[in-house]
Each structure stands twice: as C-alpha cells, then as structure tokens.
C-alpha cells in the first residue's frame, strides 16, 4: 500500500518552479562536496599568498638595502670630492711655485679621483644613481604586492565561508577574488598599467 501511495504522490505533484529548485543532496552531502574541493583550493590560495608575501619582503629589503647603500655611496663620493678639492688647491699652489714633479703628481691624483674605474667620482655617482633607480622601482611595485596579499587572504576567508554556509556561489566567488589577487601580483611584478 505504501508503494501505491508513493507512486500516486509522484503522479499528482505539481511541476516545480525551475528558479526555485533546492540544491541537490542533503546539506551534509553538499558540505562534504565543498570540503573535498575547498581543501586543495585553500592550499593553492595559501601558496599564492606565501609566494606573494615572500616577494613583498624581497621588495622591502631592496628598498631598505638600496637606500642605505646609496647613502653610503654618496658619502664616499663626497669624501672623494673633498680629497679632490684639497688636491686641486695643492695643484694651484704647485703651479704658482712652478713645481713640475708636484704638478704631475697632483694632476694624476685628481684624474684618479675623478675617473678611477671602480671608486672614482664618476663611477660612484653612477653606482648611487643605479641603487636609487632600483630602490624606486621596488617602491613602485611594493603597494601592488601588498594589495595582492590582501586579496589572497580575502579569497581564503570567502572560501572558508563557503564551507560554513555550504554555498557554491561563495566557493566560486573565492576564485574571482584570488584571480583579482593574481592580477594585482602580476601588476606588481610587471608594472604594466
């Protein structure tokens, strides 16, 4: 008799509104499906966050180290300039007294201060400017990497919320947030905008 009642109930039911169809399976089945998928995805998002944080730390180190190195190089440049100034004053005195050997010695020394390949004033100035340029580049990249880290963290939060609320919409939304984070990471690395 129960079998006949079940068949009659199936025949007499009104068709359901397609926009109001409940999710397939029980809550615990849907939760299990989301958890199966979310575990791996959270690890991937966490990996993206870790790599992004490492790169952000690298940029911060570059800013700090290059600022210090540029300051040291400029200080060395100034010391060379002072020594060169003293040599130029001594050259002026040697020219007044017509001391040819001293004039030759001081001219060579002044030339060294100015044009020495590694530690001459020109080389030091070029090195300091390169350090500043690299530092400025890292400063431009750094905010984008910070924004990307925030997006990755948010994607993990949204993904965790999808497990708790058993919502596939939140599950897929976490991919959008992580995709935005990936876009920000690429922007931080390439500075294409």
Backbone as a ProteinNet text record, in pm:
[ID]
protein_1_A
[PRIMARY]
XXXXXXXXXXXXXXXXXXXXXXXXXXXXXXXXXXXXXXXXXXXXXXXXXXXXXXXXXXXXXXXXXXXXXXXXXXXXXXXXXXXXXXXXXXXXXXXXXXXXXXXXXXXXXXXXXXXXXXXXXXXXXXXXXXXXXXXXXXXXXXXXXXXXXXXXXXXXXXXXXXXXXXXXXXXXXXXXXXXXXXXXXXXXXXXXX
[TERTIARY]
79.7	0	85.6	196.7	285.6	345.4	370.5	425.7	326.7	199.1	96.4	81.6	84.9	76.1	193.5	311.8	429.7	416.5	367.5	350	244.1	133	27	76.5	155.5	211.8	302.3	380.1	467.1	384.6	276.8	193.8	118.1	65.8	-19.7	56.2	185.3	262.3	261.3	256.8	265.8	412.8	437.7	576.9	634.9	759.6	824.8	869.8	876.5	927.8	1078.3	1128.2	1271.1	1365	1320.1	1408.1	1414.4	1329.8	1321.4	1359.7	1447.5	1488.3	1588.6	1566.2	1661.8	1788.4	1897.8	2022.7	2007.4	2080.7	2075.4	2149.4	2089.9	2152.5	2122.6	2151.1	2129.1	2238.6	2219.3	2318	2452.8	2451.7	2578.3	2649.2	2572.1	2634.2	2696.6	2622.6	2675.3	2797.4	2791.7	2903.6	3026.2	3006.9	3117.9	3179.5	3093.2	3145.6	3228.6	3178.4	3252.7	3383.7	3379.4	3501.2	3606	3561.5	3656.2	3729.8	3654.7	3715.4	3794	3738.2	3795.1	3930.4	3953.3	4080.7	4199.1	4193.1	4301.5	4309.8	4195.3	4193.4	4251.2	4218.7	4276	4428.1	4479.6	4625.5	4685.9	4618.2	4668.6	4667.3	4555.3	4548	4653.5	4675.8	4778.2	4917.6	4940.4	5069.2	5088.3	4984.3	4992.4	5022.3	4956.2	4979.5	5123.5	5175	5312.1	5414.9	5398.2	5491.3	5482.8	5361.3	5340.7	5404.1	5388.1	5446.9	5599.3	5653.5	5799.4	5848.6	5778.9	5820.9	5807.1	5700.6	5684	5796.6	5839.2	5952.6	6081.3	6097	6215.3	6217.9	6101.9	6094.1	6126.2	6075.3	6103.5	6253	6315.8	6460.3	6536.5	6491	6556.9	6548.2	6431.7	6415.1	6509.7	6510.1	6594.6	6743.1	6785.1	6927.7	6979.7	6901.2	6948.4	6951.4	6860.8	6865.4	6993.7	7024.8	7146.9	7270.3	7272.9	7389.2	7406.7	7296.8	7306.2	7360.2	7312.5	7362.6	7511.5	7554.1	7697.5	7779.2	7727.5	7799.5	7810.2	7701.8	7708.5	7807	7812.5	7908.9	8051.7	8075.9	8208.8	8240.4	8141.1	8156	8196.2	8129.9	8161.3	8303.1	8343.5	8480.2	8581.3	8552.6	8641.9	8644.4	8529.1	8522.1	8607.4	8601	8682.8	8831.4	8868.6	9010.3	9053.8	8963.8	8996.4	9010	8923.8	8931.7	9065	9107.5	9236.5	9350.4	9342.2	9445.9	9446.4	9329	9321	9381.5	9357.3	9419.5	9570.9	9616.3	9761.3	9818.9	9744.3	9790.3	9804.4	9711.7	9717.2	9844.2	9874.3	9996.7	10120.5	10117.9	10233.3	10252.9	10144.5	10155.4	10212.6	10177.4	10231.5	10382	10425.8	10568.8	10641.6	10566.6	10623.5	10697.7	10641	10698	10644.4	10716	10671.5	10644.7	10734	10703.8	10576.1	10559.2	10438.8	10313.9	10327.3	10213.9	10171.3	10267	10238.5	10171.5	10226.5	10171.4	10027	10002.9	9868.5	9769.3	9812	9725.2	9679.6	9774.3	9738.4	9641.1	9666.3	9581	9439.2	9429.7	9298.4	9225	9297.1	9239.8	9189.4	9265.2	9222.7	9094.7	9091.1	8969.7	8846.7	8865.4	8753.1	8717.4	8819.7	8793.7	8833.1	8869.6	8905.3	8788.1	8815.1	8705.8	8603.8	8646.1	8551.6	8516.7	8613.3	8591.2	8615	8615.5	8624.2	8489.5	8491.5	8367.3	8260	8299.3	8200.2	8138.9	8221.3	8171.8	8083.2	8123.3	8043.1	7906.9	7907.6	7781.4	7688.5	7745.7	7665.8	7610.6	7693.8	7650.5	7537.1	7551.1	7447.4	7316.7	7324.9	7202.7	7135.5	7213.6	7158.1	7088	7150.9	7089.6	6957.3	6956.3	6833.3	6725.5	6766.4	6671	6607.1	6689.7	6637.6	6546.2	6584.2	6501.3	6366.4	6369.2	6244.7	6153.6	6213.8	6135.9	6067.3	6140.2	6082.9	5971.5	5988	5883.8	5756.2	5770.9	5652.8	5581	5656.4	5598.7	5534.5	5590.4	5552.3	5403.7	5337.9	5195.6	5108.7	5138.3	5058.8	5069.5	5189.1	5210.5	5135.2	5132.4	5055.8	4906.4	4854.4	4712.8	4681.3	4772.5	4751.6	4746.8	4832.4	4830.3	4695.3	4641.5	4510	4403	4410.6	4312.5	4322.8	4444.7	4460.5	4403.2	4426.6	4370.9	4218.5	4163.3	4017.7	3962.7	4034.8	3987	3981.9	4078.3	4077	3959.7	3931.7	3818.1	3686.3	3671.1	3547.8	3532.7	3642.9	3638.9	3599.6	3653.7	3616.3	3468.5	3420.5	3278.6	3190.7	3238.9	3159.9	3141.3	3240.6	3229	3125.4	3134.3	3043.1	2898.8	2880.2	2743.4	2696.1	2782.3	2752.7	2700.7	2779.9	2739	2839.6	2793.8	2880.1	2905.6	2811	2831.7	2953.4	2963.6	3081.5	3206.9	3193.2	3307.6	3366.8	3280.2	3329.2	3368.6	3306.3	3344.5	3487.3	3528.4	3665.8	3766.7	3729.7	3817.6	3828.9	3717.9	3722	3814.3	3803	3887.4	4034.6	4061.9	4200.1	4251.1	4163.3	4202	4238.4	4162.3	4194.1	4329.6	4354.6	4485	4598.1	4574.7	4676	4702.2	4596.6	4610.9	4696.7	4669.6	4746.6	4892.8	4916.5	5054.1	5129.8	5065.3	5129.2	5155.2	5059.8	5079.1	5198.8	5211.2	5323.4	5457.4	5457.2	5584.4	5618.9	5520.3	5548.2	5522.5	5440.3	5400	5354.2	5256.9	5211	5105.4	5046.8	4945.6	5003.2
-117.9	0	126.6	124.9	240.6	267.1	161.8	176.9	248.8	212.7	275.5	422.9	452.8	592.2	674.7	619.7	690.6	718.3	621.8	639.7	745.6	740.7	840.6	980.8	993.4	1124	1179.1	1092.9	1137.2	1183.4	1113.3	1148.2	1278.5	1299.1	1413.7	1541.7	1537.6	1657	1759.3	1886.2	1996.6	2012.6	2055.5	2079.6	2195.4	2183.9	2286.3	2401.8	2517.7	2637.3	2617.6	2624.1	2595.8	2693.4	2815.2	2910.4	2885.8	2798	2774.2	2630.4	2571.4	2432.3	2428.2	2346.2	2336.2	2264.7	2288.5	2221.7	2070.2	2000.6	1855.3	1798.2	1701.1	1633.5	1702.8	1632.3	1687.8	1789.5	1866.9	1968.1	1902.7	1790	1724.5	1671.9	1626.9	1581.3	1699.1	1811.7	1931.1	1983.8	1983	2028.4	1940.8	1811.9	1719.5	1746.6	1773.7	1802.8	1930.7	2033.8	2159.7	2140.4	2068.1	2045.4	1970.3	1873.4	1797.7	1890.5	1980.9	2073	2183.1	2234.9	2352.6	2325.5	2205.2	2175.2	2201.1	2149.6	2170.5	2316.4	2377.5	2516.8	2609.9	2587.1	2670.1	2658.3	2537.9	2520.6	2598	2598.9	2673.2	2822.5	2872.6	3014.9	3052.3	2964	2989.4	2991.3	2904.9	2905.3	3037.6	3083.7	3213.4	3325	3320.6	3420.4	3414.6	3294.9	3279.6	3332.5	3297.4	3344.5	3495.9	3548.3	3692	3764.4	3708.2	3768.9	3765	3655.1	3646.3	3755.3	3773.7	3874.9	4015.3	4037.2	4166.2	4192.8	4090.3	4103.7	4134.4	4070.4	4095.7	4241.4	4292.9	4433.5	4527.1	4495.6	4578.6	4579.4	4462.8	4454.4	4535.7	4529.9	4606.7	4755.5	4801.7	4944.1	4984.3	4907.5	4940.7	4931.5	4819.1	4798.7	4899.6	4927.4	5021.2	5164.5	5198.7	5331.9	5347.5	5246.9	5252.1	5253.6	5166.5	5159.4	5289	5346.7	5473.2	5583.2	5589	5688.9	5671.1	5545	5517.9	5557.4	5528.9	5561.8	5713	5785.3	5931.7	5987.9	5926.6	5971.3	5948.8	5834.7	5806.2	5905.3	5936	6033.9	6170.7	6210.1	6339	6339.1	6228.3	6219.3	6232.7	6165.8	6177.5	6321.9	6387.3	6526.4	6617.6	6595.6	6676.5	6654.9	6527	6497.3	6559.2	6552.2	6609.9	6761.7	6822.8	6966.5	7005.9	6928.8	6955.3	6939.5	6836.5	6814.8	6928.5	6979.4	7091.6	7218.8	7240.9	7357	7341.8	7219	7194.6	7210.5	7170.2	7186.1	7334.2	7414.1	7558.4	7617.3	7573.3	7621.1	7572.4	7447.2	7391.9	7465.8	7504	7578.6	7717.9	7777.4	7908.9	7902.3	7793.7	7779.6	7706.4	7669.8	7603.5	7474.2	7395.8	7268.4	7157.8	7130.4	7039.1	6897	6834.3	6698.8	6694.2	6797.3	6802.3	6825.9	6908.3	6934.2	6803.4	6726.5	6598.8	6501.7	6492.4	6400.8	6438.1	6566.5	6610.7	6599	6622.3	6607.9	6462.5	6369.6	6227.3	6189.9	6242.5	6212.6	6267.3	6388.5	6448.6	6366.1	6322.6	6239.2	6106.6	6050.1	5926.8	5948	6056.9	6085.5	6094.7	6148.8	6170.9	6045.6	5975	5872.3	5730.2	5702	5565.9	5472.6	5354.6	5269.5	5226.3	5188.3	5136.9	5237.9	5318.7	5409.1	5554.8	5588.5	5728.8	5796.7	5928.3	6002.3	5970	5957.8	5926.3	5788.3	5689.7	5553.8	5549.5	5623.1	5625.2	5690.7	5799.2	5867.4	5778.8	5708.2	5615.7	5500.7	5448.1	5338.8	5385.3	5504.6	5556.9	5578.8	5630.3	5652.9	5521.3	5418.8	5286.6	5228	5241.3	5192.8	5265.8	5396	5473.2	5432.9	5406.5	5364.5	5229.7	5133.9	5003.5	5017.4	5104.2	5128.7	5188.7	5285.4	5349.9	5251.6	5161.9	5057.7	4967.3	4927.3	4841.7	4915.7	5046.2	5125.6	5130.3	5132.8	5132.6	4997.8	4890.5	4755.6	4717.5	4764.8	4719.6	4733.6	4846.7	4855.7	4751.8	4724.8	4626.8	4488.4	4454.1	4323.6	4318.3	4428.2	4434.3	4417.6	4482.8	4468.9	4324.6	4262.5	4123.6	4030.9	4054.3	3972	3983.2	4102.9	4122.3	4044.9	4048.4	3975.3	3824.4	3772.6	3629	3591.5	3676	3649.6	3649.8	3747.4	3753.4	3631.2	3583.7	3465.6	3344.1	3332.7	3221.9	3237.2	3360.3	3384.4	3350.1	3393.9	3364.9	3214.4	3148.1	3003.3	2932.4	2978.3	2920.7	2945.7	3063.8	3095.2	3005.5	2969.2	2880.6	2743.5	2698.5	2569.5	2580.5	2688.7	2705.2	2725.2	2798.9	2826.4	2727.4	2635.3	2535.8	2607.7	2702.6	2785.4	2772	2716.3	2705.9	2844.7	2938.2	3073.8	3136.9	3121	3172.1	3096.3	2967.7	2887.3	2945.4	2969.6	3022.9	3169.5	3242.5	3383.2	3392.5	3294.6	3296.7	3289.6	3221.3	3215.6	3352.9	3426.5	3562	3652.4	3642.2	3724.8	3685	3555.7	3509.7	3550.7	3546.3	3591.5	3738.3	3818.4	3960.3	3976.9	3894.1	3897.1	3861.9	3763.9	3725.4	3840.3	3907.1	4025	4131	4156.8	4256.5	4213.9	4083.9	4033.9	4056.9	4024.7	4044.1	4192.3	4276.8	4421.4	4465.4	4410.2	4445.7	4401.8	4291.4	4241.1	4314.8	4330.2	4386.6	4536.6	4591.9	4733.3	4770.8	4697.4	4719.7	4828.8	4869.8	4977.2	5106.9
0	0	0	70.6	75.6	-61.7	-136.3	-270.7	-360.8	-352.6	-435.7	-397.3	-267	-223.4	-276.5	-277	-328.1	-476.6	-551.6	-695.8	-722.5	-650.9	-668.7	-632.2	-529.9	-492.7	-602.6	-664.6	-775	-894.8	-924.5	-1040.9	-1016.4	-897.6	-868.8	-833.2	-816.7	-778.2	-890.3	-849.3	-944.2	-985	-1111.7	-1151.2	-1069.6	-1037.1	-956.1	-1043	-978.7	-1044.2	-1064.1	-1191.3	-1214.4	-1143.3	-1113.8	-1046.6	-896.8	-846.7	-703.4	-667.5	-746.5	-723.8	-609.2	-508.6	-397.9	-444.7	-377.7	-414.6	-404.9	-489.7	-494.1	-374.5	-309.7	-197.2	-65.8	40.2	173.1	204.5	308.5	348.7	376.3	443.8	477.4	352.1	251.4	125.7	51.8	46.2	-20.8	54	185.9	266.5	241.8	231	205	68.3	-33.6	-167.8	-167.1	-98.9	-92.8	-16.8	94.2	173.2	92.7	12.4	-70.5	-166.3	-227.3	-324	-253.7	-144.5	-79.3	-15.1	33.5	98	7.5	-113.6	-209.2	-251.8	-274	-320.2	-213.7	-87.7	19.4	19.6	-2.7	-8.4	-125	-237.7	-354.2	-325.4	-268.2	-234.6	-130.7	-33.9	68.2	6.2	-92.6	-163.5	-237.4	-306.2	-374.1	-274.8	-159.9	-55.9	-6	14.7	65.5	-34.6	-160.7	-264	-275.6	-273.5	-282.9	-163.7	-43.8	76.4	70.1	19.1	3.2	-91.1	-203	-299.7	-239.3	-162.1	-95	2.6	75.7	166.7	93	-22.7	-105.6	-150.7	-190.5	-231.9	-115.5	2.6	120.7	151.8	141.1	163.6	60.4	-64.6	-170.2	-141.4	-99.2	-67.6	44.8	152.1	267.4	233.2	175.7	145.8	43.7	-59.7	-161.4	-109.4	-19	41.5	122.9	202.4	283.4	193.5	93.2	2.7	-76	-122.3	-196.7	-106	18.9	113.6	139	156.1	177.1	54.8	-62.9	-186.1	-203.1	-173.3	-180.5	-77.9	39.8	141.4	92.4	29.2	-26.5	-139.4	-221	-328.7	-270.5	-162.7	-101	-43.1	14.4	66.6	-46.4	-158.6	-276.2	-326.2	-325.2	-370.4	-282.2	-150.8	-59.3	-84.7	-101	-127.9	-260.8	-359.8	-489.6	-476.9	-398.8	-376.1	-313.7	-212.7	-148.8	-249.2	-333.6	-435.1	-537	-574.3	-669.2	-609.6	-478.4	-412	-407.8	-379	-377.2	-517.5	-619.9	-758.6	-791.8	-747.7	-771.4	-709.7	-584.7	-518.8	-593.2	-640.1	-713	-844.8	-910.5	-1035.8	-1010.7	-898	-862.2	-842.1	-777.1	-749.8	-862.4	-966.2	-1083.7	-1047.6	-954.9	-910.1	-1003	-1112.6	-1218	-1166.2	-1088.1	-1040.2	-953.8	-871.6	-786	-871	-973.9	-1064.5	-1132	-1180.4	-1246.7	-1149.4	-1028.2	-927.2	-892.2	-869.6	-830.8	-945.7	-1068.3	-1184.8	-1198.6	-1181.5	-1186.6	-1073.8	-954.9	-840.2	-863.4	-915.8	-943.9	-1049.2	-1149.3	-1254.4	-1196.2	-1102.4	-1035.3	-956.1	-879.4	-801.4	-892.1	-1006.8	-1098.5	-1179.1	-1232.6	-1334.1	-1298	-1175.2	-1137	-1172.2	-1232.8	-1283.6	-1178.6	-1059	-959.4	-850.8	-812.7	-699.7	-733.9	-860.7	-899.6	-880.7	-881.9	-856.8	-960.3	-1084.8	-1189.7	-1166.6	-1133.9	-1109.7	-985.3	-881.2	-758.7	-782	-856.7	-885.1	-967.2	-1063.5	-1145.6	-1060	-970	-881.4	-789.7	-732.1	-641.8	-716.5	-835.4	-914.5	-952.1	-981.5	-1012.6	-889.8	-773.8	-649.9	-623.4	-645.3	-625.7	-725.8	-848.2	-951.1	-915.1	-871.2	-829.2	-707.7	-615.1	-496.4	-536.8	-626.3	-670.2	-743.3	-820.2	-889	-787.2	-684.8	-579.5	-504.6	-485.4	-419	-502.4	-633.6	-721	-718.1	-710.1	-712	-578.9	-471.3	-337.8	-304	-331.7	-294.6	-364.3	-491.2	-566.1	-503.2	-459.7	-396.8	-263.3	-191.1	-66	-90	-194	-227.6	-267.2	-340.2	-382.4	-261.3	-162.9	-41.3	28.2	32.3	92.8	16	-116.1	-198.5	-174.8	-164.4	-138.6	-1.6	97.6	229.6	225.1	152.7	139.8	67.1	-34	-106.3	-14.7	76.5	172.4	268.6	310.4	400.4	331.2	205.7	131.6	110.3	81.4	62.4	192.6	303.7	433.3	462	426.7	447.1	360.6	242.6	156.2	219.9	294.9	364.2	475.7	552.7	665.9	621.7	512.1	466.4	360.9	322.5	219.4	94.2	46.5	-67.5	-181.3	-292	-410.2	-469.8	-451.7	-501.8	-433.2	-301.6	-230.4	-271.4	-293.3	-337.4	-465.7	-565.6	-692.9	-680.4	-590.1	-566.9	-515.6	-435.8	-385.5	-500.6	-609	-726.5	-792.3	-794	-850.6	-769	-637.8	-551	-567.7	-572.8	-593	-731.4	-831.5	-966.1	-966.2	-891.8	-879.1	-810	-707.9	-641.1	-736.1	-821.9	-920.3	-1017.6	-1059.1	-1146	-1076.5	-947.7	-873	-857.7	-838.5	-828.5	-958.8	-1069.8	-1199.3	-1224.6	-1186	-1197.9	-1113.7	-993.6	-907.7	-962.5	-1033.8	-1089.6	-1219.1	-1307.6	-1440.1	-1451.9	-1364	-1370	-1510.8	-1561.3	-1698.7	-1710.5	-1599.8	-1604	-1553.3
[MASK]
+++++++++++++++++++++++++++++++++++++++++++++++++++++++++++++++++++++++++++++++++++++++++++++++++++++++++++++++++++++++++++++++++++++++++++++++++++++++++++++++++++++++++++++++++++++++++++++++++

